[in-house]
Amino acid sequence: MRDNIHPNYRFVTIQQTDGTEYVTRMAWESDQDTLQLTIDPLNHPAYTGKRRNIDSEGRIDKFRKKFGASTPAAAAE
């Protein structure tokens, strides 16, 4: 087997949207020791069964500014 072909695994703290944390090992190449999730099983529609827009980066507002309220759901708001 060849040497130095596998990634460097290290311990990383995963922080979920509700603030709970757990430690796992992963090959995440970053200087940070904590990975903050914006979507996780606590708020993802596939796990919760509820549909809702998760817009943490402002994409929906940016779309509405550019194109206006062209959809019936957006016009109703």
Phi and psi in radians as a Rosetta constraint file:
Dihedral C 1 N 2 CA 2 C 2 CIRCULARHARMONIC -1.328 0.35
Dihedral N 2 CA 2 C 2 N 3 CIRCULARHARMONIC 2.591 0.35
Dihedral C 2 N 3 CA 3 C 3 CIRCULARHARMONIC -1.517 0.35
Dihedral N 3 CA 3 C 3 N 4 CIRCULARHARMONIC 2.703 0.35
Dihedral C 3 N 4 CA 4 C 4 CIRCULARHARMONIC 1.052 0.35
Dihedral N 4 CA 4 C 4 N 5 CIRCULARHARMONIC 0.607 0.35
Dihedral C 4 N 5 CA 5 C 5 CIRCULARHARMONIC -1.918 0.35
Dihedral N 5 CA 5 C 5 N 6 CIRCULARHARMONIC -0.215 0.35
Dihedral C 5 N 6 CA 6 C 6 CIRCULARHARMONIC -1.602 0.35
Dihedral N 6 CA 6 C 6 N 7 CIRCULARHARMONIC 2.568 0.35
Dihedral C 6 N 7 CA 7 C 7 CIRCULARHARMONIC -1.204 0.35
Dihedral N 7 CA 7 C 7 N 8 CIRCULARHARMONIC 2.786 0.35
Dihedral C 7 N 8 CA 8 C 8 CIRCULARHARMONIC -1.504 0.35
Dihedral N 8 CA 8 C 8 N 9 CIRCULARHARMONIC 1.904 0.35
Dihedral C 8 N 9 CA 9 C 9 CIRCULARHARMONIC -1.465 0.35
Dihedral N 9 CA 9 C 9 N 10 CIRCULARHARMONIC 2.422 0.35
Dihedral C 9 N 10 CA 10 C 10 CIRCULARHARMONIC -2.529 0.35
Dihedral N 10 CA 10 C 10 N 11 CIRCULARHARMONIC 2.906 0.35
Dihedral C 10 N 11 CA 11 C 11 CIRCULARHARMONIC -1.422 0.35
Dihedral N 11 CA 11 C 11 N 12 CIRCULARHARMONIC 2.325 0.35
Dihedral C 11 N 12 CA 12 C 12 CIRCULARHARMONIC -2.346 0.35
Dihedral N 12 CA 12 C 12 N 13 CIRCULARHARMONIC 2.437 0.35
Dihedral C 12 N 13 CA 13 C 13 CIRCULARHARMONIC -1.582 0.35
Dihedral N 13 CA 13 C 13 N 14 CIRCULARHARMONIC 2.194 0.35
Dihedral C 13 N 14 CA 14 C 14 CIRCULARHARMONIC -1.744 0.35
Dihedral N 14 CA 14 C 14 N 15 CIRCULARHARMONIC 2.189 0.35
Dihedral C 14 N 15 CA 15 C 15 CIRCULARHARMONIC -1.959 0.35
Dihedral N 15 CA 15 C 15 N 16 CIRCULARHARMONIC 2.090 0.35
Dihedral C 15 N 16 CA 16 C 16 CIRCULARHARMONIC -1.446 0.35
Dihedral N 16 CA 16 C 16 N 17 CIRCULARHARMONIC 3.056 0.35
Dihedral C 16 N 17 CA 17 C 17 CIRCULARHARMONIC -1.175 0.35
Dihedral N 17 CA 17 C 17 N 18 CIRCULARHARMONIC -0.443 0.35
Dihedral C 17 N 18 CA 18 C 18 CIRCULARHARMONIC -1.552 0.35
Dihedral N 18 CA 18 C 18 N 19 CIRCULARHARMONIC 0.024 0.35
Dihedral C 18 N 19 CA 19 C 19 CIRCULARHARMONIC 1.725 0.35
Dihedral N 19 CA 19 C 19 N 20 CIRCULARHARMONIC -0.166 0.35
Dihedral C 19 N 20 CA 20 C 20 CIRCULARHARMONIC -1.222 0.35
Dihedral N 20 CA 20 C 20 N 21 CIRCULARHARMONIC 2.599 0.35
Dihedral C 20 N 21 CA 21 C 21 CIRCULARHARMONIC -2.282 0.35
Dihedral N 21 CA 21 C 21 N 22 CIRCULARHARMONIC 2.630 0.35
Dihedral C 21 N 22 CA 22 C 22 CIRCULARHARMONIC -2.570 0.35
Dihedral N 22 CA 22 C 22 N 23 CIRCULARHARMONIC 2.759 0.35
Dihedral C 22 N 23 CA 23 C 23 CIRCULARHARMONIC -1.897 0.35
Dihedral N 23 CA 23 C 23 N 24 CIRCULARHARMONIC 2.350 0.35
Dihedral C 23 N 24 CA 24 C 24 CIRCULARHARMONIC -2.510 0.35
Dihedral N 24 CA 24 C 24 N 25 CIRCULARHARMONIC 2.973 0.35
Dihedral C 24 N 25 CA 25 C 25 CIRCULARHARMONIC -1.824 0.35
Dihedral N 25 CA 25 C 25 N 26 CIRCULARHARMONIC 2.412 0.35
Dihedral C 25 N 26 CA 26 C 26 CIRCULARHARMONIC -2.731 0.35
Dihedral N 26 CA 26 C 26 N 27 CIRCULARHARMONIC 2.858 0.35
Dihedral C 26 N 27 CA 27 C 27 CIRCULARHARMONIC -1.685 0.35
Dihedral N 27 CA 27 C 27 N 28 CIRCULARHARMONIC 0.994 0.35
Dihedral C 27 N 28 CA 28 C 28 CIRCULARHARMONIC -1.644 0.35
Dihedral N 28 CA 28 C 28 N 29 CIRCULARHARMONIC 2.007 0.35
Dihedral C 28 N 29 CA 29 C 29 CIRCULARHARMONIC -1.623 0.35
Dihedral N 29 CA 29 C 29 N 30 CIRCULARHARMONIC 1.572 0.35
Dihedral C 29 N 30 CA 30 C 30 CIRCULARHARMONIC -2.636 0.35
Dihedral N 30 CA 30 C 30 N 31 CIRCULARHARMONIC 2.784 0.35
Dihedral C 30 N 31 CA 31 C 31 CIRCULARHARMONIC -1.399 0.35
Dihedral N 31 CA 31 C 31 N 32 CIRCULARHARMONIC -0.282 0.35
Dihedral C 31 N 32 CA 32 C 32 CIRCULARHARMONIC -1.407 0.35
Dihedral N 32 CA 32 C 32 N 33 CIRCULARHARMONIC 2.623 0.35
Dihedral C 32 N 33 CA 33 C 33 CIRCULARHARMONIC -1.792 0.35
Dihedral N 33 CA 33 C 33 N 34 CIRCULARHARMONIC -0.071 0.35
Dihedral C 33 N 34 CA 34 C 34 CIRCULARHARMONIC -2.179 0.35
Dihedral N 34 CA 34 C 34 N 35 CIRCULARHARMONIC 2.309 0.35
Dihedral C 34 N 35 CA 35 C 35 CIRCULARHARMONIC -1.930 0.35
Dihedral N 35 CA 35 C 35 N 36 CIRCULARHARMONIC 2.012 0.35
Dihedral C 35 N 36 CA 36 C 36 CIRCULARHARMONIC -1.661 0.35
Dihedral N 36 CA 36 C 36 N 37 CIRCULARHARMONIC 2.152 0.35
Dihedral C 36 N 37 CA 37 C 37 CIRCULARHARMONIC -1.533 0.35
Dihedral N 37 CA 37 C 37 N 38 CIRCULARHARMONIC 2.482 0.35
Dihedral C 37 N 38 CA 38 C 38 CIRCULARHARMONIC -1.775 0.35
Dihedral N 38 CA 38 C 38 N 39 CIRCULARHARMONIC -0.434 0.35
Dihedral C 38 N 39 CA 39 C 39 CIRCULARHARMONIC -2.286 0.35
Dihedral N 39 CA 39 C 39 N 40 CIRCULARHARMONIC 2.215 0.35
Dihedral C 39 N 40 CA 40 C 40 CIRCULARHARMONIC -2.562 0.35
Dihedral N 40 CA 40 C 40 N 41 CIRCULARHARMONIC 3.125 0.35
Dihedral C 40 N 41 CA 41 C 41 CIRCULARHARMONIC -1.061 0.35
Dihedral N 41 CA 41 C 41 N 42 CIRCULARHARMONIC -0.256 0.35
Dihedral C 41 N 42 CA 42 C 42 CIRCULARHARMONIC -1.348 0.35
Dihedral N 42 CA 42 C 42 N 43 CIRCULARHARMONIC -0.431 0.35
Dihedral C 42 N 43 CA 43 C 43 CIRCULARHARMONIC -2.299 0.35
Dihedral N 43 CA 43 C 43 N 44 CIRCULARHARMONIC 0.087 0.35
Dihedral C 43 N 44 CA 44 C 44 CIRCULARHARMONIC -1.439 0.35
Dihedral N 44 CA 44 C 44 N 45 CIRCULARHARMONIC 2.334 0.35
Dihedral C 44 N 45 CA 45 C 45 CIRCULARHARMONIC -1.031 0.35
Dihedral N 45 CA 45 C 45 N 46 CIRCULARHARMONIC -0.497 0.35
Dihedral C 45 N 46 CA 46 C 46 CIRCULARHARMONIC -1.138 0.35
Dihedral N 46 CA 46 C 46 N 47 CIRCULARHARMONIC -0.502 0.35
Dihedral C 46 N 47 CA 47 C 47 CIRCULARHARMONIC -1.671 0.35
Dihedral N 47 CA 47 C 47 N 48 CIRCULARHARMONIC -0.613 0.35
Dihedral C 47 N 48 CA 48 C 48 CIRCULARHARMONIC -1.546 0.35
Dihedral N 48 CA 48 C 48 N 49 CIRCULARHARMONIC -0.433 0.35
Dihedral C 48 N 49 CA 49 C 49 CIRCULARHARMONIC 1.396 0.35
Dihedral N 49 CA 49 C 49 N 50 CIRCULARHARMONIC 0.050 0.35
Dihedral C 49 N 50 CA 50 C 50 CIRCULARHARMONIC -1.915 0.35
Dihedral N 50 CA 50 C 50 N 51 CIRCULARHARMONIC 2.354 0.35
Dihedral C 50 N 51 CA 51 C 51 CIRCULARHARMONIC -1.629 0.35
Dihedral N 51 CA 51 C 51 N 52 CIRCULARHARMONIC 2.260 0.35
Dihedral C 51 N 52 CA 52 C 52 CIRCULARHARMONIC -2.741 0.35
Dihedral N 52 CA 52 C 52 N 53 CIRCULARHARMONIC 2.692 0.35
Dihedral C 52 N 53 CA 53 C 53 CIRCULARHARMONIC -1.514 0.35
Dihedral N 53 CA 53 C 53 N 54 CIRCULARHARMONIC 2.157 0.35
Dihedral C 53 N 54 CA 54 C 54 CIRCULARHARMONIC -1.830 0.35
Dihedral N 54 CA 54 C 54 N 55 CIRCULARHARMONIC 1.821 0.35
Dihedral C 54 N 55 CA 55 C 55 CIRCULARHARMONIC -2.101 0.35
Dihedral N 55 CA 55 C 55 N 56 CIRCULARHARMONIC 1.278 0.35
Dihedral C 55 N 56 CA 56 C 56 CIRCULARHARMONIC -1.406 0.35
Dihedral N 56 CA 56 C 56 N 57 CIRCULARHARMONIC -0.259 0.35
Dihedral C 56 N 57 CA 57 C 57 CIRCULARHARMONIC -1.945 0.35
Dihedral N 57 CA 57 C 57 N 58 CIRCULARHARMONIC 0.109 0.35
Dihedral C 57 N 58 CA 58 C 58 CIRCULARHARMONIC 1.317 0.35
Dihedral N 58 CA 58 C 58 N 59 CIRCULARHARMONIC 0.413 0.35
Dihedral C 58 N 59 CA 59 C 59 CIRCULARHARMONIC -1.215 0.35
Dihedral N 59 CA 59 C 59 N 60 CIRCULARHARMONIC -0.631 0.35
Dihedral C 59 N 60 CA 60 C 60 CIRCULARHARMONIC -1.161 0.35
Dihedral N 60 CA 60 C 60 N 61 CIRCULARHARMONIC -0.799 0.35
Dihedral C 60 N 61 CA 61 C 61 CIRCULARHARMONIC -1.098 0.35
Dihedral N 61 CA 61 C 61 N 62 CIRCULARHARMONIC -0.687 0.35
Dihedral C 61 N 62 CA 62 C 62 CIRCULARHARMONIC -1.101 0.35
Dihedral N 62 CA 62 C 62 N 63 CIRCULARHARMONIC -0.714 0.35
Dihedral C 62 N 63 CA 63 C 63 CIRCULARHARMONIC -1.128 0.35
Dihedral N 63 CA 63 C 63 N 64 CIRCULARHARMONIC -0.766 0.35
Dihedral C 63 N 64 CA 64 C 64 CIRCULARHARMONIC -1.157 0.35
Dihedral N 64 CA 64 C 64 N 65 CIRCULARHARMONIC -0.611 0.35
Dihedral C 64 N 65 CA 65 C 65 CIRCULARHARMONIC -1.169 0.35
Dihedral N 65 CA 65 C 65 N 66 CIRCULARHARMONIC -0.645 0.35
Dihedral C 65 N 66 CA 66 C 66 CIRCULARHARMONIC -1.340 0.35
Dihedral N 66 CA 66 C 66 N 67 CIRCULARHARMONIC -0.766 0.35
Dihedral C 66 N 67 CA 67 C 67 CIRCULARHARMONIC -1.937 0.35
Dihedral N 67 CA 67 C 67 N 68 CIRCULARHARMONIC -0.163 0.35
Dihedral C 67 N 68 CA 68 C 68 CIRCULARHARMONIC 1.419 0.35
Dihedral N 68 CA 68 C 68 N 69 CIRCULARHARMONIC -3.126 0.35
Dihedral C 68 N 69 CA 69 C 69 CIRCULARHARMONIC -1.477 0.35
Dihedral N 69 CA 69 C 69 N 70 CIRCULARHARMONIC 1.306 0.35
Dihedral C 69 N 70 CA 70 C 70 CIRCULARHARMONIC -1.550 0.35
Dihedral N 70 CA 70 C 70 N 71 CIRCULARHARMONIC -0.259 0.35
Dihedral C 70 N 71 CA 71 C 71 CIRCULARHARMONIC -1.682 0.35
Dihedral N 71 CA 71 C 71 N 72 CIRCULARHARMONIC 2.637 0.35
Dihedral C 71 N 72 CA 72 C 72 CIRCULARHARMONIC -1.053 0.35
Dihedral N 72 CA 72 C 72 N 73 CIRCULARHARMONIC -0.636 0.35
Dihedral C 72 N 73 CA 73 C 73 CIRCULARHARMONIC -1.180 0.35
Dihedral N 73 CA 73 C 73 N 74 CIRCULARHARMONIC -0.682 0.35
Dihedral C 73 N 74 CA 74 C 74 CIRCULARHARMONIC -1.257 0.35
Dihedral N 74 CA 74 C 74 N 75 CIRCULARHARMONIC -0.591 0.35
Dihedral C 74 N 75 CA 75 C 75 CIRCULARHARMONIC -1.228 0.35
Dihedral N 75 CA 75 C 75 N 76 CIRCULARHARMONIC -0.520 0.35
Dihedral C 75 N 76 CA 76 C 76 CIRCULARHARMONIC -1.256 0.35
Dihedral N 76 CA 76 C 76 N 77 CIRCULARHARMONIC -0.401 0.35
